[in-house]
Amino acid sequence: MHSTPTTASELFTRASAAKLDSKCPSGPMSERWDKHRFDLKLVNPANKRKFHALVVGTGLAGASAAASLAELGYQVSVFCIHDSPRRAHSIAAQGGINAAKNYPNDGDSIRRLFYDTVKGGDFRARESNVYRLAQVSNNIIDQCVAQGVPFAREYGGLLDNRSFGGAQVSRTFYARGQTGQQLLLGAYQALMRQVGLGRVTLHARHEMLDLVVVDGIARGIVTRDVVSGEIESYAGDAVLLCTGGYGNVFYLSTNAKKSNVTAAWRAHKRGALFANPCFTQIHPTCIPVSGSHQSKLTLMSESLRNDGRVWVPKNKGDKRSPDSIPDGERDYYLERRYPSFGNLVPRDIASRAAKQMVDDGRGVGGNGMSVFLDFRDAIKRDGESKIRERYGNLFQMYERITDEDPYRVPMRMYPAVHYTMGGVWVDYNLESTVPGLFVLGEANFSDHGANRLGASALMQGLADGYFVIPYTIGAHFASRKLGKVTTEHEAFREAEGAVRARVKKLLATDGRRTVDQFHRQLGLLMWDHCGMGRSEKGLTHALGQIRSLRDEFHQDVRVLGENESVNMSLENAGRVADFFELAELMVIDALHRRESCGGHFREEYQTEEGEARRDDENFCYVAAWEHAQAGGAPRWSLHTEPLSFEEVKLTQRSYK
Amino acid sequence: MSAGHDDHGTGGLDLTLHIWRQESSEAEGRFETYPLHGVSPDMSFLEMLDVLNEQLTLEGRDPVAFDHDCREGICGSCGMMINGQAHGPERETATCQLHMRRFKSGDTIFIEPFRARAFPLLKDLVVDRSAFDRIIAKGGFISVNTGSARDANSLPAAKQDADLSMDAAACIGCGACVAACPNAAAMLFVGAKVSHLGLLPQGKPERSRRVLAMVAQMDAEGFGNCGNIYECEAACPKAISVENIARLNRDYLLASATERPSSAQGEGA
């Protein structure tokens, strides 16, 4: 059993090594990306075909990167765990994608998108990265329209926009409630075009289980074919991780069931620093948990807050049906507390407020664990058909799951884990601390600080894949000596051996409890103590529990069947094993960050009004964790990258 | 837990499941019978299978393999024949969005994989639908390299065309249309992509080439032909209209008559 640590020094060590180099260019903010692109070395067209990039994951980041690199002439191999690249979880994003086009003429600009994103992230993101994101946002829309993404249009044939949280302009482009699907299909089709042309080799149903580092440079991966069980090695000149976030550490989340941290975690254990792991996004509008059988949670797009009004009864324990509660006895608490943003406050704030209402005994529904999202006034104002046109598929999905008709009865919502801002640490080139290992999209930590704004994940995934990596990867190929490496190299043998040993051990444990039983227990611990509210006491408790549960997992998990065929529990077991280690690091990160910022709410650090209180004096940095094994148990040392704010003044966030 | 639906009784549903089990594509398959008790009506169909799999695992029996991922009806991973219907009895609903409140206690449910020559079985309910990817790779795209696009609003598209295009683009590639079709035709899938791209102004330049290339690959994969039975539309979780098959036929006919043969293949860039 593990003793419970009491001081920070027992939890981790502080690295004494040289500080992280973010490689951010200097000079005026608006010229940095241009300057950087000019300074980056180029690979001439004839030489491009000599370089081979391994792209892991085919969501927005992976598919867009793989297609773009192949178009440039690089050799590309792409890997995904699904039967088809089109199934990656980007497909489920509903609401939209931001861009600073300012088509509605309502005051938007690159600068404003940049400002909103830095502020929305509660000043824990790198300014240079965010500015670049805002700059390329417009190219993304152009690219997607050219690919045939059927964005919503006005009668004049031009593109329509809607509003999302954390902004006072309408800058969100959308394709009904299926924006992620349409953007992913665009990227997938671009990718498949390259597959058809023979420039990309596609390996579907392959799960990356290790990273191979040769002479300090990422040169390959080890995968498991999830149909045949074959453990295979692939060598290349760069590895791109585009493997998404780790929200499933909570077991219940809006993530797809297969979303996992394993690829990123394997890279972490091979030397890539992991940044801000405790920064998780709890999305305010999700369908509440209905029973212990629940396998995942379903999000209802933030776009609903354009027209839906969030409320709870003013009186505790008011169990009347919503239509019999008169307006005077309703508390539209977001409109009351944040009059200038109203229902469109950022996600972290809306989630926290919902939790406060429920904790206060004013929650609704059978168990009092939800709040209303009410369309009564919007239907009265715009008519049911208009609302149906805007949100029809979401309303239908809600009714499928809850058996309640949201045109008649207000939706009931509660926050759920949705996105992870933390991830593998990358520099301005999207390169991790392992040279040659690039990390894109949700898998990296770079652009959203401590809270991501709605409709910005799609923007970042595509920015990384279409418009950043095609430039920055060239510098790696052009400036480093990349000798020929094959899968015969000793490093591949060693990594394959390690993967085989892990698989064998899981199958041989022959315990009494299923993988899901452990996963649910871990998730509950994380939700209770490392979710919407975190405290020294709760986190410390969770840390001890996680460690004991992890030991039990390795002694008592039951994985049936064999390696050599489709084996869902074996796949799951490997992922859950990694979640256990990640969970520990998340808790350590949350313990060490003695401030509240964005989605990280330490109950000890709040303002009198219950808002997050940052500590810029001590924590205005990126926490990047280096992994070290110490006698079987993982240990970490902390590196910090100080954040400086030259353009957006560090202030307490206000949406009032 | 507050299940919230008392009409089914507190004990939940008692079901008899007959599930197709097959170790691999070469092995012989068979139905196996599993009684399952106390199923909550609020569960999704896949959650019901989760419960079964947990039970099987604890009993030391091999759990049932099935494809799934997002569980919100958009990724297209899941799909099985439920009492002979692709994705089961609910209209416009993928298996993951089908809830057990559609069934009643005492029901017998037959669960089988999607069956089609072009979808070889891998294990139990898992089939290989990569034929769809190969069809897309032949022409289901607009050839535009990253970086070469002009301003998005420089090319207006009539709202009604964009809306129709979006209706077709909603296809999730699950393969229910193929599984439901007596001929195992993929024409709804192909028609949807041909419509999605062909209805938009930016998709027009490749319209002929696209339809010829996709249909050629569709045939090569061993999918059948449309017999105008429309089971595909009825089974489609996204209600993709058979109108898209009509558009496919029209485009194909026109392209066959007007297109020079050489341009059906070749470089996309």
Chai-1 contact restraints between the chains, C-beta under 6 A:
chainA,res_idxA,chainB,res_idxB,connection_type,confidence,min_distance_angstrom,max_distance_angstrom,comment,restraint_id
A,S68,B,T146,contact,1.0,0.0,6.0,A-B,restraint_1
A,E71,B,N145,contact,1.0,0.0,6.0,A-B,restraint_2
A,E71,B,T146,contact,1.0,0.0,6.0,A-B,restraint_3
A,D83,B,R129,contact,1.0,0.0,6.0,A-B,restraint_4
A,S84,B,D133,contact,1.0,0.0,6.0,A-B,restraint_5
A,R86,B,G173,contact,1.0,0.0,6.0,A-B,restraint_6
A,R87,B,D69,contact,1.0,0.0,6.0,A-B,restraint_7
A,R87,B,C75,contact,1.0,0.0,6.0,A-B,restraint_8
A,R87,B,S77,contact,1.0,0.0,6.0,A-B,restraint_9
A,I91,B,I74,contact,1.0,0.0,6.0,A-B,restraint_10
A,I91,B,C75,contact,1.0,0.0,6.0,A-B,restraint_11
A,A92,B,C70,contact,1.0,0.0,6.0,A-B,restraint_12
A,A92,B,E72,contact,1.0,0.0,6.0,A-B,restraint_13
A,A92,B,I74,contact,1.0,0.0,6.0,A-B,restraint_14
A,I141,B,A152,contact,1.0,0.0,6.0,A-B,restraint_15
A,D142,B,A149,contact,1.0,0.0,6.0,A-B,restraint_16
A,D142,B,D151,contact,1.0,0.0,6.0,A-B,restraint_17
A,D142,B,A152,contact,1.0,0.0,6.0,A-B,restraint_18
A,Q143,B,A149,contact,1.0,0.0,6.0,A-B,restraint_19
A,V145,B,A152,contact,1.0,0.0,6.0,A-B,restraint_20
A,A146,B,V144,contact,1.0,0.0,6.0,A-B,restraint_21
A,A146,B,A149,contact,1.0,0.0,6.0,A-B,restraint_22
A,A146,B,Q202,contact,1.0,0.0,6.0,A-B,restraint_23
A,Q147,B,I142,contact,1.0,0.0,6.0,A-B,restraint_24
A,Q147,B,V144,contact,1.0,0.0,6.0,A-B,restraint_25
A,G148,B,I142,contact,1.0,0.0,6.0,A-B,restraint_26
A,G148,B,L197,contact,1.0,0.0,6.0,A-B,restraint_27
A,G148,B,L200,contact,1.0,0.0,6.0,A-B,restraint_28
A,G148,B,Q202,contact,1.0,0.0,6.0,A-B,restraint_29
A,G148,B,G203,contact,1.0,0.0,6.0,A-B,restraint_30
A,P150,B,A162,contact,1.0,0.0,6.0,A-B,restraint_31
A,P150,B,S165,contact,1.0,0.0,6.0,A-B,restraint_32
A,P150,B,M166,contact,1.0,0.0,6.0,A-B,restraint_33
A,P150,B,A169,contact,1.0,0.0,6.0,A-B,restraint_34
A,R153,B,A157,contact,1.0,0.0,6.0,A-B,restraint_35
A,R153,B,K159,contact,1.0,0.0,6.0,A-B,restraint_36
A,R153,B,A162,contact,1.0,0.0,6.0,A-B,restraint_37
A,Y155,B,K159,contact,1.0,0.0,6.0,A-B,restraint_38
A,G157,B,P156,contact,1.0,0.0,6.0,A-B,restraint_39
A,G157,B,A157,contact,1.0,0.0,6.0,A-B,restraint_40
A,G157,B,A158,contact,1.0,0.0,6.0,A-B,restraint_41
A,L158,B,N153,contact,1.0,0.0,6.0,A-B,restraint_42
A,L158,B,P156,contact,1.0,0.0,6.0,A-B,restraint_43
A,L159,B,A152,contact,1.0,0.0,6.0,A-B,restraint_44
A,L159,B,N153,contact,1.0,0.0,6.0,A-B,restraint_45
A,Q181,B,I74,contact,1.0,0.0,6.0,A-B,restraint_46
A,Q189,B,G140,contact,1.0,0.0,6.0,A-B,restraint_47
A,Q189,B,F141,contact,1.0,0.0,6.0,A-B,restraint_48
A,M192,B,I136,contact,1.0,0.0,6.0,A-B,restraint_49
A,M192,B,A137,contact,1.0,0.0,6.0,A-B,restraint_50
A,R193,B,F141,contact,1.0,0.0,6.0,A-B,restraint_51
A,R193,B,G268,contact,1.0,0.0,6.0,A-B,restraint_52
A,V195,B,A137,contact,1.0,0.0,6.0,A-B,restraint_53
A,G196,B,A137,contact,1.0,0.0,6.0,A-B,restraint_54
A,G196,B,K138,contact,1.0,0.0,6.0,A-B,restraint_55
A,V227,B,L122,contact,1.0,0.0,6.0,A-B,restraint_56
A,A256,B,D69,contact,1.0,0.0,6.0,A-B,restraint_57
A,A256,B,C70,contact,1.0,0.0,6.0,A-B,restraint_58
A,K257,B,D69,contact,1.0,0.0,6.0,A-B,restraint_59
A,K258,B,D69,contact,1.0,0.0,6.0,A-B,restraint_60
A,S290,B,D42,contact,1.0,0.0,6.0,A-B,restraint_61
A,G291,B,M1,contact,1.0,0.0,6.0,A-B,restraint_62
A,G291,B,A3,contact,1.0,0.0,6.0,A-B,restraint_63
A,G291,B,S40,contact,1.0,0.0,6.0,A-B,restraint_64
A,G291,B,D42,contact,1.0,0.0,6.0,A-B,restraint_65
A,S292,B,M1,contact,1.0,0.0,6.0,A-B,restraint_66
A,H293,B,S40,contact,1.0,0.0,6.0,A-B,restraint_67
A,H293,B,M43,contact,1.0,0.0,6.0,A-B,restraint_68
A,H293,B,E47,contact,1.0,0.0,6.0,A-B,restraint_69
A,S295,B,E47,contact,1.0,0.0,6.0,A-B,restraint_70
A,S295,B,D50,contact,1.0,0.0,6.0,A-B,restraint_71
A,K296,B,R71,contact,1.0,0.0,6.0,A-B,restraint_72
A,T298,B,E72,contact,1.0,0.0,6.0,A-B,restraint_73
A,G366,B,S2,contact,1.0,0.0,6.0,A-B,restraint_74
A,G366,B,G4,contact,1.0,0.0,6.0,A-B,restraint_75
A,N367,B,S2,contact,1.0,0.0,6.0,A-B,restraint_76
A,R400,B,Q97,contact,1.0,0.0,6.0,A-B,restraint_77
A,Y466,B,T146,contact,1.0,0.0,6.0,A-B,restraint_78
A,T514,B,E54,contact,1.0,0.0,6.0,A-B,restraint_79
A,T514,B,T57,contact,1.0,0.0,6.0,A-B,restraint_80
A,L560,B,T57,contact,1.0,0.0,6.0,A-B,restraint_81
A,L560,B,D62,contact,1.0,0.0,6.0,A-B,restraint_82
A,G561,B,D62,contact,1.0,0.0,6.0,A-B,restraint_83
A,V566,B,A65,contact,1.0,0.0,6.0,A-B,restraint_84
A,V566,B,K123,contact,1.0,0.0,6.0,A-B,restraint_85
A,V566,B,V126,contact,1.0,0.0,6.0,A-B,restraint_86
A,M568,B,A65,contact,1.0,0.0,6.0,A-B,restraint_87
